């Protein structure tokens, strides 16, 4: 979906009508908010069919988002209209949970007005259109929420609308810098494999002759439009770039406020990230010396990278990790898992392998039919040389791979997802959230399990946990400096190489991501916020504190920004400081 459009999903109308209000001492005010939110999400749902499909709402699966100037104007008008309606609801008349929901929706609306109104990123980010087109089609094959014949028909219908989307993109785009244009170009070329190969393979055996004739025509149309859009980006903006990817200090601070709920001066925010980066760097050097006092940190890392499974055993090794991680969580009473918390390990779909090494793929929060969750693991490309495959498998070394699995599954993303699935969350809690909570929780889990005894004190395990942390710390610093202090891509690459021990290819990938994802330090931000909240909660609870109890309380509300959540867990003990 359009990367620059705020990911605000909508519920099916039957679901909306029955959405439970928050538990409340002020039922009238909370109920009024619940009706307002249901109305807002319903409108957003109709306006963004691609997002609706991913969310688990399937009434508009044959449609593709409109992305012309009029569609953005309508979206901004909707934002203003609902902000006016929210202003009439006094948060002091609501329950604490209801007030949290209200704050989350208000921040989401203001964030959308920032991105699509004042910043007008839809005029500067071509990759948003590419992601809309590819994800709209991919979401129809990713899950079996409807018979294959139906999804085949809808995929053809969406492919037929891709030329219109790219035509609107060309009308919208004005100033695009070279880095941003190249990312859009690369992703457009990458999406051709999805259209030409992945989609037909996914629907093998489905549909009749007429349906396949239509799919072949629609694929030809979509491929031609995608190739032309890619060529346009190269001809127009790669060759003649204008503008900059940097969003500036004021916009950066506003995005932190609306998306992550944190409002502090940028110099203080940057100092927090720089301190985390320096501390983790020092910890890695010291830990490597425990392993081999005579070798450099890079040499110790290189030695550990070589201890990995063979390519054909990679998925089995990941599955074994999950068994051990789950047993560890249960034995150490780290968190209570629902009895049906199981996930399937599978190879990453070919369409996603260029950018994804490992990921958790859950169903949408409103999906009722295709409920299976997957842990995607990307195998090495057999077309690569043995030396390239060996280098790739280093990221799945036996000390680091379980840490990655902890992030994605136990106790990370999947655990968060499966607990949410069993909670009576409000519609707002299901559909809105902060990256700093979702990614912060998963990143916190990596450190937390090692602190609790995973690896039995083996410094090799600790070193790899720190390696997973340090490039998130470097993101924190690079994001601020690239977007507010003029750091170049080349300088960011150097930062990742020298401070975070990344190889040149990985460092370049991290720097390129930073051009499009300014606040991608939310991994470290969220982890630090959770650690601070845990310390404050422990002080409040005294002898009654247990780790499992804290985790249980933390995960009761979906994925809200931690600063907004703190009063619900701490009450009068909240000191107002999230960091």
N, C-alpha and C positions, 0 to 999 in steps of 0.2 A: 503494500500500500504506500501511498504518498508519504515518504519519510518525514516531510515537513508538516504534514497534517497531524495534529495531536491524536494519538491512538485512543479515541473515546468510542467504545462500542455501544451497541444498543441491544436490548433484549427483545425476544419475540413477544408479540402482544399478549399472548396468554400468560407468559411469564411476568410481563410487566404488571398486569392486573393483579397478580397474586404476590408481588414482591413484598417480603415482610419488612415492616419498618423496624428501626433499631429498638432494642429493649429500652424503655424510657420511663422516666418519672414525669415527662411532659409529652404525653401521647398525642395531643392535638398538634403541637408544633412539629414533632417528628413525623407525624402522618402527613402534614402539609408538605414537608420537605420531600418525603418519599414519593408523593404524587408529582411534585415538580421534577424530581430526578427521573422518574419513569417517563414523563413526557419528553424531557430533554434527550434521553437515550434513544427513545423511539424515533425522534426526528433525525438524530445523528445516524441511527441505523439505516434509515431510508437513504440518507445522503452518501453513505459509504458502504456499498455492497461488498467490496473486497474485504473490508474489516469485519463486516457482519459474518461472512463465511468463516473467517478465522476464529471468530468469537464463539461460533456454534449456533448461529442463527441462519437459517437456510431459505428464507422466503425470497431472497433476491440473488440467488446463486447464478442466474443467467445474465446479470447486469454488471456493468463496469462503471466505476466512479466517473462522474463528470469532473473535469479539471480545468474548465475555462475560467476567465475572469469573473463571469457572473456566478459561477459556483462558489468561488472564494468569497465574493461579496455577500452571497446568501449565508455562508457559514459565519462570517463576521457579524452580520446582522443578528443571526441566531445567538451568538455569544453575548452580544449586548442585551438582547431581549431577556435571556435567562439570568444575566447578572442583575438586571433590574428586578426581576422576580425574586432572586435570592436576597436582595437588599431589603425586601419587605419581610423577610423571615429573621426575627431576632435570635441570634445564637444563644443568648442568655435565657431564652424561654425553652430551649431544647435540652435534651439529655446530653451528657458528655459525649456519648457515642454519636448521637445525631448531629451535634455541633462539629464533630470530627468529619463526618460525611459532608456536611455543608461546606466546611473549609476546603476539603479536597476538591469538590466540584468547582468552587469559586477559583481556586488556584489553577485548575485545568482550563477554565474559560479564559482567565487572564493570560495563561501561557499561550493559548491559541491566538489570542489577540496580539501578543508579542510576536510570535513566529510568523503568522500569516497576515497580520495587520501592519505593525510598524516596521518589522524586519522584511516582510514580503519575500521570504525565502523561496517561495514557489516561482519566483522570477530568477533565482540564482542556483537552484539545485536540480539539475537534470536527472540525477539518479533517483529522485523521488518518483518520477514518472516510470522509470524502468522497474523499480520495485513494485509499484502498483500493478503494472502489467504482468510481471512474472509471478508475483505472489497470488494474484487473483486466479491465475490458471493453476498454479501449483497446489493451492489449497483445495482444489477439487479432486486431486489425485492423492493427496497426503493421507486422507482418512476415508473410510468407507461408511459415511453417514447416510448414504442413499445408494440405491442400486447403481451398478456401473453404467447401465444404459442411460440413466438420468444424468449422471455426472458427465458422461461423454457429451451428451446434448448441450449441457450448460457450458462445458469447456469450449465447444465450438462457438457457442453464442458469445462468450467473452473474447475469444480470439478475434472474432469478426469486428469487435469494437476497439481493438488495440490501435488501428490506424487513426481513429478519431482521437484517442488519448494522446498519441504522439503529435498529431496536428495541433492540438491545444497546447501541448508543451512548447512547440516551436513558436506559437503566438505569444506565449507567456514569457519565455526566457529572454532576458536582456543582457545583464552583465554576469558572466561566468568566468572565474579564474581557471588557469590551466590545470591545476591539481584536481579541482572539482569536476571539470569537463572530462578529464582522463578517467576518473572513477566511473562517471556515467557511461562513458564509452566502453570501458572494460566490462562493466556489468551488463550492458546491452548485448555485447558480443557473447558473453557467458550465458545469457538467457536463451540464445539460439538452440543450444543443446537440449534445453528443457522442451522447447516447442517442437523441434524436429525429431527427437528421439525419446525423451522421458515420457511425454504425454502419450504418444502412440503405444509405447510398451506397457504403460499402466492400464490401458484400456483393451489390451489384447483379449480377444474372445467376446467382447461386449458389443452390443449394438448390431443393427442390420446393415445391409449394403448402402442404403440411403444415408444412414447416420455416418458411416465411414466416408462416404463421398463428401458429405458436408464438412467433416473434420479435416479431410485432406485439403479442401478449398480454404477453409478458415486458417489452417496452419500456413498455407502458402501466402495468404494475405498478411498474417501476423508476422511471419518471417521477413517478408519484403519490407513491411513497415518498420520493423526493428532494425534491419540492416540500414535502411535509409536514415533512420534517426541517429544511429551510430555514426554514419558517414557525415551527417549534418553536424554533429557535435565536434567531430574532428576537423571538418572544414571550417566551421564557424568559430568555435571557441578554443579548441586546442591550438589552432593556427593563429587566432587573433583573440587572445584572452583579455578580459577586462575585469576590474574589481578585485576583490580579495575574499578568501574564505574566512578571514578573521571577523568575529562578530563584535568586538569591542568590549571595553570594560563594563559599561552600563548594561548592555544586553546580557553579558555573562553573569553579572550579579543578579539580574532579574530572572534569568533562567534557573539559577540555583534556588532562588526564593520560591518560584512558582512550581518547579518540578521536584525539588528535594526538600522544600520547607525550611531552608537555612538562609538566614539573612545576616551576613557578617561582612566587614570590609574585605576586599579582595587581597590586600597585602597580608592580612592575618590568615585568610584561607590558604594562600600560597605558602606561607611560612609553615603551616601545619603539614602540607604535603611534602615540602622540602625536608622538614625534620623527620618525617616518616621514611622518606627515601634514604636519607643519610643513616638513620638508625638501622634499617634493614640491611643496607650495604655493609655496615660494620658487623652486624650479626652474621651475615653470610661469610665474610672473611674469617671471622673467629671460628665459625662452625667448620669451615673447610680445613682450618688448621688442626682441629680436633681429629679430622679424618686422616690428614697427612700434613704434618708440620713443615715439610720441606717442599711442598708443591704450591703453585698459585691456585687461587680460587677457580680460575678458568680451567686449569688442568684437572682439578678434582672433579669439577662438573663434567668435563669431557669423559673422564673415566666412568662415571656413573651412568652417563648416557648410553654406554655400550651394553649395559645389562638390561636387556629387553626381550620380550617374546618374539618368536618368529612371526612373519606376517600372517600365516594361516592360523596362528594361535592367539592373535590379538583380541578377538571378540571373546574367546573363552577366558582369557586372562582378565578382561574387564568384568565378565560375569562372576568370576571367582572373587574379584575385589568386592563386588556388591554383597555377596554372601558373608564375607568376613566383616565388612563395614556394618552391615545390619546386626550381626551377632555382637559386635563391639558396642554399638549404641544401646542395645538391649541390656547387655551385661553391665555396662557402666551407668545405666539409668540416666542417659543423656537426654532422651526425649521419648515420649510415648508414641509409638507408631500405630496407626489404625491396622486392624487385622488384614485388610485387603490391600495393604501397601506393597504392591509388586509392580515391577517395571520390566519391559522386554529390551534386551540389548540387541541392537541391530546395526547394520552398516548404514552410514550416513547416505541419504539419497544422492545420486550422482550430481544432481543440480546444485547441491549445497556444498560439495566437497572442496571447491576452490577456496572457500572462506571459513570452513568449519572443521576443526580437528575432533572435537567432542561436544555434544550438546544434549540437553534434555528437551524432548518434544512432547509436551502435554496436549491434550485436547483443549479446545477453547473453554473458557469458564462457564459458558452456557450450553456446551455440547451435551446432548442427551443420548446419542446413539453410539458414536464412535469414541468410546471412553478409554481405549488403551493408550498408555503413555509409553514412549520409547526413549531409550538412552542410545543416541546415535554416536557411533565411533567410526572415524574415517580411516580405512586401511591405506597403506601406501599404494601408489599408482604402479601397477605391474609394468607399465610402459617406461617407467623411469629406470635409470641405470642402478645397479646394485649399490653403488656408493651413495646415490641420492636417497634410495630407499632406507639405507642404514642411517643416514643423517635424520631422516624423517622419523624413524622409529625411536630415536633418542628421546623424543618428547613423551614416549610411552614407557620410559624406563621403569623398572620394578619399584622404585622408591617414590617416583612422582605420579605414576599412573593412578594409584589409589587416592592420592590427594585430588586429582582431577575428578575421579569418580565420586569422591566426597562432596565436591563442589556441585556436581550435576545431580547427584542422586541422594545418598545418605551421608550426612543429614541436610544436604543442600536443597537445590531447587525442587526436586521431586518430593522430598519430605514436606516442604512448604506447600506445594500444590496438593498433595493428597490429604493433608490436614485441613486445608481450606475446603476441599471437596466435602468434608464431613461436618462443616460448621454452618450454622444458619446465618451466613453473611448477608448483609444488605446488598442491594443491587450496586450501590456505589462502591462498596468494598470489593465486590467481585470484578468490577470493570475499571476502576481507577487504582493506580498505585504508583509508588516512587521506585525508580531504578535503584536508588541508594538502599532501599529496604530489600528488594528482591535479590540484587547482586551482593549487597552488603551481608545479608544472611548467609548466602552460599559461600562467600569469601571468609566470613567469620567462622563458618563451620570447618574450613580447612585448618585454621590455626587452633580452633577449640579442641578438635579431636586429638591433635598431636599433644596439646597441653594436657589433655586428659589421659594420655598414655598410649595412643596409637603409635606403633613403631617401637614401643618399649625403650624409649630413650636413645634409639639409634641415631647418631648425628647425621647419617646419610638421609634419613627420612626428614629430619628437621631442615636440612639444607634444601631439600626439594620443596618443602612447604614454604620456606623463605623465598625460593626462586619464583614460586607462583605469586608471592606477595609483591616482590620488588618491581616487576614490570607493571603491576597495578599502581604502585606508588609513582613510578615514572610517568604513567598516564596522567595522574593527578597534576604533576608539575608541568608536563608538556602541554596539557590542555589549556591551562591558564596562560602560559607564556606564548603559545602559538596564537592565541586569540586576543590577547590584551597587551603583549609586550613585544610583538614583532619577531618572535622566534620563527626561523625558517624551517622548512621540512628537513633540509640537510642538517641543521643544528639539532632538531629533534631526534633524528636518526643517531647522531653522535651521542646524545643524552642516553638513549636506550642502550647503545653499545657499551659505553664507558661506565655508566652508573648502574645499569640493570643487567649486565652480563648477557645481552641478547646478541645473536649472530646477525650479520648485516641484513639478510633477507627478512628475518623477523622484525628487526628494528625498523626497516623501511615500511613494513606492513603496519606496524603500530603508529608510526608517524603519519602515514596516509590516512589511517582511521581518524586520527586526531583532527585532521582538517575538516571532517564532516561531523564529528561527535565531540563538540567542545568540552562538555562536562563529563567526559568518560573516566574521570577520577572517582565516580560514584561507588566503585567497588571498595576502594580504601575508605572513602567518606563513610559509607554505610557500616563497614566493619568497625571503625573507630566509634561511631555513634552507638552501636550495639554494645561494645565493650564498656563505654561510659555509662550507658543505661543499666547494664548488668551490675556494675560496681555500685551505682546509686540504689538499685533495687535490693542488692545484698545488704547494704547499710540500713535500709528501711526495714527489711524483714528480720535481720539479726539471726538468731539461731533457727528460725523457721525457714531460712533460705535453703533451697536446693536448686541445682542446675536444671533439673527436669521441670521444676515448678516455674522457674524464670522463662524457660523456653516455651512452656505451655501458655503462659500469660502473654508473651511476646507475639505469638502466632495466632492470637484470637481474633484479629481485626483485619485480615487481609495483609496488604503491603503498603500501609500509609507511610508518609514521611515520619522519621523517628522524632523530630522536634514536635510534631503535632500529636504523636502517640504518648510521649512521656507523661503528661498529666494523668492519663488513664491508668497507667501502671504505678505512678508514684504519688499521685494526689498532692497533698501539701508538702511532701518531701522533694518535689521537683524544684531544683535550683535554677531552672530556666536555661541551663547551658547544655547543649547537646554534645559538645566536644570538650 
